[in-house]
Amino acid sequence: MRYESIAIHGGRMDDREKKAVNYPIYLSSTFAQPSLDQFQEFVYSRGNNPTRSNVENLAAELEDAKYGLVLASGMAATSLVFGLLKQGDKVLINNNVYGGTWRFVSNVFADHGIEYEIVNDFNNYNFDTADSNVKMVFIETPSNPLLEITDIRKVSAEAKRKEILTVVDNTFLTSYFQKPLNLGADIVVYSATKYYAGHSDILAGLVMVNNDELYAKLKFLQNTYGGILSPIDSFLLARGIKTLSLRLDRHQKNAWLVAQYFQQHPAVKNVYYPGLKSHKNHEIQRSQADGDGGVLSIRLNDGWDSKKFIEGLKIFDLAVSLGGVESLICHPASMTHESYALELQNKIGIDNKLLRLAVGLEHQEDILEDISNALKEAKI
Ligand SMILES: Cc1ncc(COP(=O)(O)O)c(C=O)c1O
């Protein structure tokens, strides 16, 4: 089956005696066992729950992955993967990642004796210069919020040569547009709160992996930390996934139009969208992804006021997050990346003027009109 069909029919386990077209919600914390010397697959829902296993299988099938793990949030997924690290290990991380990931790296690692180093340009990083205690590379591509692109094939191959694990946060594209495991990465993490669930109604996280040993470690940690997704939210996640490809096609179409509109508008100084030919890593993006997603960032020119622009928008709500059906705008420096010290924010380019737009599924003309009107109101 192809992606669109798997999204609808995949993951289903064998519990189909009632012929329900949707996999049922198993609201049971525990499961009766046949006998003391014969335990069945489902024992206790922190370890395994049928509704969760169903969506784990579904997400893995879509990813071409052997295994999928579903967690209570994207940060629970990232934390699970960081749980593989031991005292003395070091992680290389790209310079703009989701603020929560940065909060973890810059606050929690030190308490566990784990080091990190920011890499400004992984595409030109020489792994021969990496310290011998580097055990993990963590990249977001496209990155949040600057939409920078890292060459997954190149980084994974170089890291593998040094026995370093490559982890990719693929939240902005999902497996519909990009499959990092097929490009050589070891682990993929997602905030499934975003496009997978797709309706801004639940939080969820995914971890995808092919390697049996890595899976066994991560599965052990999932059961040990206990940050699993509830059966009801697992059902909602599976429901969202059924329309993922349709939604992403429309998100992308609308984002493209918005990016092109911004590009020709005198109010806009910079547009960051990997689908634009002018994007510095456009060619890398084309070589590894089938699409560019629905998120873009901009900076307005002097003479236009960002606050007035935001306040002038009627369709775009001012809110963190992305990947739901509705259009959102946010101010990364104060809303999603406030955990970065001001000096670091400025060094990376997450400055006060940067705005991130998550383009939704509204009619394209309504979206463009909204932006056009708000830019008029933003003129100083
Ligand atoms: C790229 C990326 N990764 C991870 C996360 C964390 O996900 P969650 O909010 O589901 O914990 C987010 C949330 O915005 C994100 O944008």
PDBQT file of the ligand as one rigid body, heavy atoms in Angstrom, charges set to zero:
ROOT
HETATM    1  C1  LIG A 401      10.260  20.972  16.352  1.00  0.00    +0.000 C 
HETATM    2  C2  LIG A 401       9.619  20.648  17.658  1.00  0.00    +0.000 A 
HETATM    3  N1  LIG A 401      10.063  19.613  18.373  1.00  0.00    +0.000 NA
HETATM    4  C3  LIG A 401       9.519  19.290  19.569  1.00  0.00    +0.000 A 
HETATM    5  C4  LIG A 401       8.494  20.033  20.115  1.00  0.00    +0.000 A 
HETATM    6  C5  LIG A 401       7.925  19.645  21.450  1.00  0.00    +0.000 C 
HETATM    7  O1  LIG A 401       6.680  19.042  21.288  1.00  0.00    +0.000 OA
HETATM    8  P1  LIG A 401       5.501  19.058  22.371  1.00  0.00    +0.000 P 
HETATM    9  O2  LIG A 401       5.030  20.465  22.506  1.00  0.00    +0.000 OA
HETATM   10  O3  LIG A 401       4.501  18.123  21.778  1.00  0.00    +0.000 OA
HETATM   11  O4  LIG A 401       6.083  18.542  23.660  1.00  0.00    +0.000 OA
HETATM   12  C6  LIG A 401       7.981  21.121  19.404  1.00  0.00    +0.000 A 
HETATM   13  C7  LIG A 401       6.871  21.929  19.975  1.00  0.00    +0.000 C 
HETATM   14  O5  LIG A 401       6.583  23.002  19.533  1.00  0.00    +0.000 OA
HETATM   15  C8  LIG A 401       8.566  21.440  18.148  1.00  0.00    +0.000 A 
HETATM   16  O6  LIG A 401       8.131  22.486  17.419  1.00  0.00    +0.000 OA
ENDROOT
TORSDOF 0
